[in-house]
Amino acid sequence: MSEIEIPTQARFKRSVLRYAVFPAFIIYSSIWSYTVLLRYYSFNANVFDLGLASDALYSVFHGGLVASALNPRPFPFSKMMILVLAPFYYIFPNPAWLIVFQSVWIGLGIFPVFYIARNALEDEKYAVLISISYLLYYPLSGVNWFDFHFMALFPTFFLTGFALRIAGRGKLSLLAMFFAMISDYLVPLIMVFYIIYLLIGKVSVKTRKSQYKYVAGILLISMFIFIAAMLYSGQFLPLSYTGLSGASYSTIYSSTYLLKGEYIGQMQLPTVFVSFIAPESLLMTIPYYVLAFVNNYQPYLSTMYFQYPALTAPIIFISFVLGLARIRRITFRRHKLSKARSTWKILVVTGLLINVALFSLYTPIGELYTSSYTNGRAAIILTGNDFSYNAVSSLQVEPYDVELMKMIHMVPLGSSVLIQNNMPELVAGYNWTLPDFYINGTYPTYILVDPYSYYYSHFSVAYHLTNYTMKTLSTYLLQSGRYSIEYSWENLTLYRK
């Protein structure tokens, strides 16, 4: 165990600010739950991945553990967390609660972050500021926004396990780490590096002292690479991609390793690069960064929109706390001036301010109150795009959305149905298909057409197997004369065979 993780016998500096942790959790969870529900009911959630997640959960108690002719999609054993959540989904078989649960669960991470920071820094006030910074950490907004994913459960489980180990609750720590490990296929490898970190933590204090200059050099080099990549690309966020609510995006991102390296800087900037002061803990991010760098799959290198920052965000903030604790010990040991000893406090406040600014620019919630003032100019200057999340348009529930939900409820459970990617409600318990994967010669019982959706005239995924969109395929199937209108409202139509 690292010396900066051991709770000391010294009395913590108490602060009334500690009472802000619970309200911060409530505010964060409430706002995000409301936001994702609006996105869900305005049909901007997707079959990929909310629909697939609900389908996997539903199938556990409906013959889905073993692949068969009727159920060709086998159980994804790489995500055993499905077995933990499946009983709850059996009782409440509705995708809506999954996205709310995800927002609440991510918000719960504030408590272990506060505990870890309080024990490492022996100061409750600044531990609160760090824990609030964690909730404002803009890459976590992508985890919330892009529907539901099992890896989104990893941060809170991992942080809880880390905090419990510090508290001396070894068995409970192992249990939390076990749940973290079954949340995603890559986490077991992260756990291997977690064990390596624990072994490195036993290095003597004398050896650590000899590493301070080396660590400072790493910090300077990392910042230099980040700045160089920014200047080279000419943009703060160089990746050229768009939102998922009405605009196409490329999933292949070919670039130099310099620009890929900037991704690490983008993830570290909200922690003022202090995480590099505790490089032994950052070892736990190696499995993910190797995966991201050897692939040209764009979402792996995106700090926005997608779920993948869930695998590095908790580690970065643990490293942030441990780096601050190391700076605190160095300044207390070598300086008597209070200003020098306050260096770590300045870094905490700076990090909070940076997180507030980035949250305002690069999150859906932040965009709701900044887009009307910046008129898109800030996004153009900083990202090279004239939009970010399209949050304003993605959260508006229109009259046709209400009618579309009525039509969805008209399709009996178990029916075969042709749907668009914006209809995750018709996946769990249905024999569903997308135009991208339509099998020629088959005729689903129901066809639900939503011309207001982007996916009406576009492919759902980049790896589609057909040249059909809902617009072209529905026209082809209706020409067979097999279908009649079951219900329609303006341009929305539910067809039945």
C-alpha positions as MATLAB code, in Angstrom:
seq = 'MSEIEIPTQARFKRSVLRYAVFPAFIIYSSIWSYTVLLRYYSFNANVFDLGLASDALYSVFHGGLVASALNPRPFPFSKMMILVLAPFYYIFPNPAWLIVFQSVWIGLGIFPVFYIARNALEDEKYAVLISISYLLYYPLSGVNWFDFHFMALFPTFFLTGFALRIAGRGKLSLLAMFFAMISDYLVPLIMVFYIIYLLIGKVSVKTRKSQYKYVAGILLISMFIFIAAMLYSGQFLPLSYTGLSGASYSTIYSSTYLLKGEYIGQMQLPTVFVSFIAPESLLMTIPYYVLAFVNNYQPYLSTMYFQYPALTAPIIFISFVLGLARIRRITFRRHKLSKARSTWKILVVTGLLINVALFSLYTPIGELYTSSYTNGRAAIILTGNDFSYNAVSSLQVEPYDVELMKMIHMVPLGSSVLIQNNMPELVAGYNWTLPDFYINGTYPTYILVDPYSYYYSHFSVAYHLTNYTMKTLSTYLLQSGRYSIEYSWENLTLYRK';
ca = [
       0.000    0.000    0.000;
       1.313    3.426   -0.937;
       2.181    5.719    1.912;
      -0.092    8.393    0.550;
      -3.085    6.088    0.779;
      -2.707    5.106    4.426;
      -5.218    6.952    6.620;
      -3.260    8.827    9.248;
      -4.235    9.211   12.876;
      -4.265   12.990   12.452;
      -7.584   14.724   12.881;
      -9.168   15.658    9.580;
      -9.739   19.313    8.879;
     -13.496   19.428    9.237;
     -15.626   21.598    7.015;
     -19.331   22.353    6.753;
     -18.776   21.984    3.009;
     -18.831   18.213    3.498;
     -22.617   18.485    3.727;
     -22.627   19.519    0.057;
     -21.665   16.036   -1.148;
     -25.123   14.517   -0.825;
     -26.966   17.492   -2.394;
     -24.440   17.437   -5.262;
     -25.284   13.779   -5.840;
     -29.035   14.498   -5.781;
     -28.743   17.456   -8.165;
     -26.477   15.584  -10.580;
     -28.616   12.433  -10.616;
     -31.886   14.330  -10.921;
     -30.771   16.574  -13.779;
     -29.177   13.737  -15.703;
     -32.129   11.391  -15.131;
     -34.492   14.051  -16.453;
     -32.206   14.711  -19.413;
     -31.834   11.088  -20.507;
     -35.567   10.469  -20.102;
     -36.310   13.416  -22.370;
     -33.882   11.998  -24.906;
     -35.561    8.594  -24.595;
     -39.130    9.876  -24.983;
     -38.128   12.077  -27.911;
     -36.837    8.904  -29.617;
     -33.195    9.865  -29.732;
     -32.094    6.725  -27.896;
     -30.924    3.842  -30.073;
     -31.307    0.134  -30.563;
     -27.520    0.324  -30.385;
     -26.969    0.153  -27.456;
     -29.999    0.591  -25.172;
     -32.055   -1.888  -27.137;
     -29.333   -4.538  -27.151;
     -28.724   -4.114  -23.422;
     -32.416   -4.495  -22.601;
     -32.634   -7.479  -24.949;
     -29.719   -9.190  -23.191;
     -31.306   -8.580  -19.787;
     -34.714   -9.767  -20.931;
     -33.356  -12.924  -22.524;
     -31.827  -14.268  -19.291;
     -35.230  -15.398  -18.023;
     -36.641  -16.103  -21.470;
     -34.362  -18.797  -22.845;
     -31.491  -16.551  -23.793;
     -28.650  -18.252  -21.946;
     -28.202  -20.855  -24.681;
     -28.112  -20.080  -28.397;
     -30.719  -21.847  -30.534;
     -32.432  -21.524  -33.896;
     -35.092  -19.322  -32.302;
     -32.510  -17.392  -30.326;
     -29.363  -17.158  -32.462;
     -27.836  -14.392  -30.319;
     -25.977  -16.193  -27.532;
     -25.574  -14.762  -24.053;
     -22.588  -12.359  -23.922;
     -20.540  -14.028  -21.185;
     -17.956  -11.250  -21.465;
     -20.438   -9.070  -19.543;
     -21.554  -11.139  -16.573;
     -23.074   -8.017  -15.013;
     -26.123   -8.923  -17.077;
     -26.867  -11.721  -14.606;
     -26.838   -9.240  -11.719;
     -29.290   -6.827  -13.325;
     -31.493   -9.399  -15.079;
     -33.748  -10.110  -12.038;
     -34.537   -6.401  -11.766;
     -35.300   -6.196  -15.472;
     -37.546   -9.251  -15.135;
     -39.619   -7.339  -12.564;
     -39.501   -4.041  -14.467;
     -39.094   -4.872  -18.192;
     -38.774   -1.297  -19.406;
     -35.630    0.239  -20.958;
     -36.417    3.646  -19.418;
     -35.316    2.692  -15.906;
     -31.952    1.476  -17.182;
     -30.848    4.935  -18.303;
     -32.112    6.508  -15.064;
     -30.315    3.873  -13.017;
     -27.141    4.537  -14.970;
     -27.269    8.267  -14.202;
     -27.890    7.638  -10.505;
     -25.165    5.007  -10.346;
     -22.567    7.254  -11.964;
     -23.561   10.001   -9.531;
     -22.969    7.691   -6.571;
     -19.276    7.768   -7.460;
     -19.014   11.108   -5.660;
     -19.039    9.343   -2.279;
     -16.003    7.051   -2.711;
     -14.125    9.886   -4.454;
     -14.802   12.089   -1.421;
     -13.618    9.369    0.959;
     -10.442    8.681   -1.016;
      -9.602   12.394   -1.256;
     -10.366   13.045    2.408;
      -8.083   10.270    3.562;
      -5.260   11.154    1.199;
      -5.372   14.928    1.779;
      -6.704   15.030    5.352;
      -8.932   17.943    4.433;
     -12.687   17.639    3.959;
     -13.218   20.958    2.196;
     -10.890   20.232   -0.675;
     -12.063   16.629   -0.812;
     -15.546   17.985   -1.523;
     -14.224   20.189   -4.332;
     -12.472   17.196   -5.897;
     -15.568   15.022   -5.679;
     -17.670   17.727   -7.333;
     -15.015   18.009  -10.049;
     -15.477   14.286  -10.636;
     -19.177   14.731  -11.393;
     -18.373   17.669  -13.681;
     -15.653   15.700  -15.520;
     -16.896   16.163  -19.064;
     -15.963   12.733  -20.502;
     -18.414   11.149  -18.026;
     -21.224   13.039  -19.741;
     -20.654   10.962  -22.850;
     -21.138    7.838  -20.748;
     -24.496    9.181  -19.587;
     -25.581   10.469  -22.975;
     -24.897    7.505  -25.217;
     -27.730    5.315  -23.924;
     -27.021    2.466  -21.508;
     -23.850    0.380  -21.207;
     -22.733   -2.134  -18.636;
     -19.244   -0.641  -18.523;
     -20.872    2.524  -17.129;
     -21.191    0.588  -13.856;
     -17.423    0.156  -13.621;
     -16.414    3.589  -12.234;
     -18.552    3.512   -9.080;
     -17.771   -0.140   -8.328;
     -14.052    0.446   -8.836;
     -13.969    3.634   -6.768;
     -15.954    1.922   -4.014;
     -13.572   -1.035   -3.966;
     -10.585    1.302   -3.828;
     -12.118    3.284   -0.955;
     -13.041    0.148    0.985;
      -9.466   -1.120    0.730;
      -8.229    2.150    2.210;
     -10.795    1.777    4.987;
      -9.434   -1.682    5.792;
     -12.577   -3.484    4.628;
     -10.755   -6.048    2.527;
     -13.593   -8.493    1.897;
     -16.062   -5.809    0.875;
     -13.366   -4.268   -1.316;
     -12.889   -7.569   -3.123;
     -16.645   -7.867   -3.617;
     -16.867   -4.391   -5.146;
     -13.878   -5.126   -7.381;
     -15.526   -8.370   -8.479;
     -18.617   -6.484   -9.608;
     -16.371   -3.977  -11.361;
     -14.561   -6.827  -13.109;
     -17.727   -8.339  -14.615;
     -18.936   -5.031  -16.064;
     -16.813   -5.222  -19.231;
     -14.509   -7.669  -20.991;
     -11.481   -5.352  -20.655;
     -11.769   -4.856  -16.884;
     -10.100   -8.164  -15.891;
      -6.957   -6.929  -17.630;
      -7.298   -3.586  -15.831;
      -7.460   -5.566  -12.589;
      -4.157   -7.224  -13.448;
      -2.582   -3.779  -13.577;
      -4.407   -2.902  -10.363;
      -2.544   -5.756   -8.687;
       0.699   -4.496  -10.208;
      -0.092   -1.071   -8.762;
      -0.610   -2.590   -5.309;
       2.756   -4.344   -5.552;
       4.502   -1.174   -6.684;
       2.877    0.617   -3.755;
       5.107   -1.388   -1.426;
       8.216    0.364   -2.714;
      10.091    2.077    0.083;
       9.659    5.773    0.790;
      13.357    6.292    0.068;
      12.945    4.941   -3.441;
       9.934    7.183   -3.974;
      11.924   10.259   -3.006;
      14.461    9.483   -5.702;
      11.651    9.405   -8.271;
      10.305   12.918   -7.751;
      12.575   14.543  -10.349;
      11.754   11.751  -12.760;
       8.017   12.231  -12.211;
       8.353   15.998  -12.672;
      10.089   15.327  -15.969;
       7.233   13.083  -17.077;
       4.770   15.831  -16.219;
       6.625   18.432  -18.287;
       7.040   16.085  -21.240;
       3.349   15.141  -21.185;
       2.238   18.760  -21.172;
       4.692   19.543  -23.992;
       3.278   16.734  -26.163;
      -0.273   17.890  -25.485;
       0.511   21.501  -26.421;
       2.485   20.394  -29.483;
      -0.424   18.254  -30.659;
      -2.799   21.184  -30.197;
      -0.599   23.461  -32.252;
      -0.130   20.773  -34.900;
      -3.856   20.149  -35.262;
      -4.868   23.778  -34.861;
      -7.772   22.734  -32.649;
      -8.314   22.015  -28.999;
     -10.306   18.903  -29.885;
      -8.869   17.705  -33.211;
     -11.143   14.739  -33.846;
     -13.573   15.353  -36.674;
     -16.847   13.747  -35.657;
     -20.436   14.759  -35.161;
     -23.252   14.066  -32.731;
     -25.416   10.972  -32.716;
     -28.744   12.763  -32.899;
     -29.376   13.439  -36.530;
     -25.927   13.625  -38.101;
     -23.701   10.960  -39.577;
     -20.265   10.258  -38.232;
     -17.253    8.261  -39.266;
     -16.211    5.358  -37.054;
     -12.758    5.114  -38.569;
     -10.193    7.608  -37.396;
      -6.816    7.452  -39.125;
      -4.276    9.753  -37.576;
      -0.732   10.175  -36.401;
       0.217    8.910  -32.979;
       0.827   12.526  -32.010;
      -2.854   13.320  -32.447;
      -3.830   10.105  -30.750;
      -1.557   11.084  -27.900;
      -3.500   14.298  -27.546;
      -6.459   12.187  -26.445;
      -4.569   11.379  -23.260;
      -3.998   15.082  -22.736;
      -7.668   15.825  -23.255;
      -8.563   13.278  -20.590;
      -5.931   14.647  -18.189;
      -6.523   18.367  -18.671;
      -9.459   18.500  -16.213;
      -7.101   17.190  -13.523;
      -4.425   19.795  -14.421;
      -2.062   16.936  -15.369;
      -1.515   16.263  -11.644;
      -2.345   12.600  -12.263;
       1.112   12.197  -13.791;
       2.627   12.926  -10.374;
       1.370    9.459   -9.354;
       2.343    7.502  -12.485;
       2.241    4.112  -10.738;
      -1.551    4.411  -10.412;
      -1.919    5.455  -14.044;
      -0.531    2.050  -14.999;
      -4.111    0.834  -14.654;
      -5.080    2.840  -17.761;
      -2.559    1.008  -19.964;
      -4.949   -1.771  -21.127;
      -7.434    0.733  -22.463;
      -4.897    3.056  -24.065;
      -3.247    0.125  -25.841;
      -6.657   -0.914  -27.175;
      -7.394    2.649  -28.292;
      -4.041    3.289  -29.937;
      -3.719    0.057  -31.913;
      -7.229    0.518  -33.329;
      -8.527    3.259  -35.563;
     -12.029    2.957  -34.150;
     -12.950    6.565  -33.570;
     -15.149    6.218  -30.444;
     -12.167    4.744  -28.572;
     -10.442    8.108  -28.927;
     -13.422   10.307  -28.187;
     -13.729   12.268  -24.964;
     -17.332   13.072  -25.881;
     -20.461   11.139  -26.916;
     -19.385    7.591  -26.091;
     -19.166    5.230  -23.119;
     -15.472    4.359  -23.200;
     -14.177    7.060  -20.781;
     -15.898    5.017  -18.075;
     -12.886    2.688  -18.130;
     -10.339    5.421  -17.396;
     -12.207    8.229  -15.569;
     -12.100    6.662  -12.061;
      -8.420    5.786  -12.440;
      -7.556    9.310  -13.577;
      -9.274   10.813  -10.547;
      -7.630    8.384   -8.152;
      -4.306    9.376   -9.689;
      -5.315   13.032   -9.366;
      -5.906   12.603   -5.643;
      -2.718   10.638   -5.092;
      -0.719   13.176   -7.086;
      -2.125   16.003   -4.959;
      -1.275   14.082   -1.808;
       2.275   13.625   -3.044;
       2.617   17.337   -3.809;
       1.216   18.118   -0.363;
       3.779   15.913    1.364;
       6.658   17.355   -0.667;
       5.737   20.974    0.073;
       5.143   20.308    3.772;
       8.467   18.548    4.025;
      10.560   21.099    2.123;
       8.846   24.458    2.638;
       7.791   26.416    5.672;
       5.947   29.185    3.840;
       2.179   28.758    3.868;
       1.944   29.919    0.247;
       4.202   27.120   -0.929;
       2.295   24.629    1.175;
      -0.942   25.763   -0.457;
       0.193   24.673   -3.926;
      -1.975   21.558   -3.865;
      -5.004   23.615   -2.807;
      -4.491   25.969   -5.733;
      -4.380   22.975   -8.064;
      -7.654   21.634   -6.621;
      -9.436   24.953   -7.178;
      -7.907   25.306  -10.642;
      -9.089   21.822  -11.534;
     -12.603   22.623  -10.360;
     -12.735   25.803  -12.455;
     -11.448   23.954  -15.529;
     -14.071   21.247  -15.028;
     -16.825   23.835  -14.751;
     -15.661   25.468  -17.991;
     -15.324   22.184  -19.908;
     -18.643   20.936  -18.544;
     -20.266   24.097  -19.900;
     -18.782   23.623  -23.373;
     -18.594   19.877  -23.909;
     -21.614   18.297  -22.216;
     -25.281   18.118  -23.243;
     -26.416   19.794  -20.026;
     -23.799   22.505  -20.367;
     -24.815   23.092  -23.954;
     -28.412   23.756  -22.902;
     -27.394   27.027  -21.283;
     -24.350   27.962  -23.377;
     -25.497   27.294  -26.941;
     -28.023   30.131  -26.936;
     -25.321   32.598  -25.884;
     -22.371   31.449  -27.976;
     -24.462   30.799  -31.101;
     -22.133   27.951  -31.891;
     -19.041   30.131  -32.199;
     -17.292   28.648  -29.172;
     -17.776   25.158  -30.561;
     -16.405   26.176  -33.945;
     -13.299   27.776  -32.468;
     -12.506   25.039  -29.977;
     -13.630   21.874  -31.759;
     -13.675   22.766  -35.435;
     -17.392   21.850  -35.571;
     -20.429   24.110  -35.506;
     -22.198   21.877  -32.982;
     -21.445   19.463  -30.200;
     -24.220   17.305  -28.744;
     -27.224   18.886  -30.485;
     -28.733   18.691  -27.023;
     -31.402   21.334  -27.549;
     -33.035   19.538  -30.481;
     -32.435   16.078  -29.008;
     -34.484   16.751  -25.870;
     -37.658   18.145  -27.398;
     -40.617   15.776  -27.151;
     -42.802   16.525  -30.161;
     -46.455   15.491  -30.701;
     -45.352   12.841  -33.195;
     -43.127   11.307  -30.500;
     -46.191   10.791  -28.306;
     -48.043    9.166  -31.198;
     -45.071    6.955  -32.009;
     -45.041    5.628  -28.440;
     -48.743    4.764  -28.806;
     -47.971    2.748  -31.928;
     -45.168    0.909  -30.164;
     -47.620   -0.193  -27.473;
     -49.884   -1.598  -30.204;
     -47.295   -4.165  -31.248;
     -47.905   -7.361  -29.204;
     -44.959   -8.819  -27.319;
     -43.263  -11.575  -29.292;
     -44.216  -10.203  -32.702;
     -41.826   -9.977  -35.618;
     -41.306   -6.320  -36.411;
     -39.188   -4.190  -38.723;
     -37.967   -1.138  -36.836;
     -35.580    1.797  -37.077;
     -32.577    2.372  -34.864;
     -34.468    4.956  -32.801;
     -36.894    2.340  -31.430;
     -35.145    0.462  -28.591;
     -38.570   -0.182  -27.027;
     -39.259   -2.868  -29.651;
     -36.226   -5.058  -29.020;
     -36.563   -6.940  -25.717;
     -39.151   -9.688  -26.202;
     -39.645   -9.057  -29.917;
     -38.420  -10.767  -33.070;
     -36.981   -7.554  -34.423;
     -34.801   -6.565  -37.325;
     -33.286   -3.400  -38.753;
     -33.219   -2.577  -42.474;
     -29.425   -2.857  -42.271;
     -29.721   -6.606  -41.568;
     -32.915   -7.520  -43.401;
     -33.054  -11.059  -44.803;
     -34.507  -11.124  -48.310;
     -37.739  -13.068  -48.713;
     -38.954  -12.563  -45.138;
     -42.016  -10.541  -44.209;
     -42.238   -9.291  -40.621;
     -45.708   -9.073  -39.123;
     -45.343   -5.376  -38.324;
     -43.512   -2.454  -39.906;
     -43.222    0.791  -37.980;
     -42.170    3.792  -40.063;
     -40.973    7.044  -38.495;
     -40.052    9.540  -41.245;
     -39.123   12.189  -38.636;
     -36.080   10.197  -37.592;
     -32.623   10.458  -39.108;
     -32.635    6.678  -39.441;
     -35.608    6.713  -41.808;
     -33.370    7.496  -44.753;
     -29.926    6.557  -43.378;
     -28.175    3.394  -42.269;
     -28.179    2.568  -38.580;
     -24.570    1.412  -38.439;
     -21.452    1.666  -40.544;
     -21.231   -2.143  -40.923;
     -24.692   -2.646  -42.505;
     -25.124   -5.834  -44.514;
     -27.709   -4.535  -46.972;
     -28.261   -1.399  -49.002;
     -31.658   -0.880  -47.428;
     -32.814    2.003  -45.294;
     -36.284    2.062  -43.764;
     -37.392    4.376  -46.554;
     -36.338    2.002  -49.345;
     -37.143   -1.274  -47.579;
     -40.625   -0.283  -46.411;
     -41.447    0.828  -49.963;
     -40.249   -2.525  -51.302;
     -42.223   -4.572  -48.743;
     -45.422   -2.571  -49.172;
     -45.337   -3.210  -52.909;
     -45.921   -6.897  -52.161;
     -49.515   -6.062  -51.178;
     -49.220   -8.064  -47.970;
     -49.615   -5.130  -45.593;
     -52.423   -2.874  -44.475;
     -52.366    0.194  -42.244;
     -52.932   -0.677  -38.595;
     -52.657    2.905  -37.352;
     -51.387    6.174  -38.739;
     -50.916    9.750  -37.577;
     -49.824   12.259  -40.159;
     -46.644   10.679  -41.587;
     -46.185    8.045  -38.888;
     -47.527    4.616  -39.907;
     -47.814    1.204  -38.297;
     -48.329   -1.528  -40.910;
     -49.536   -5.045  -40.203;
     -49.363   -8.129  -42.403;
];
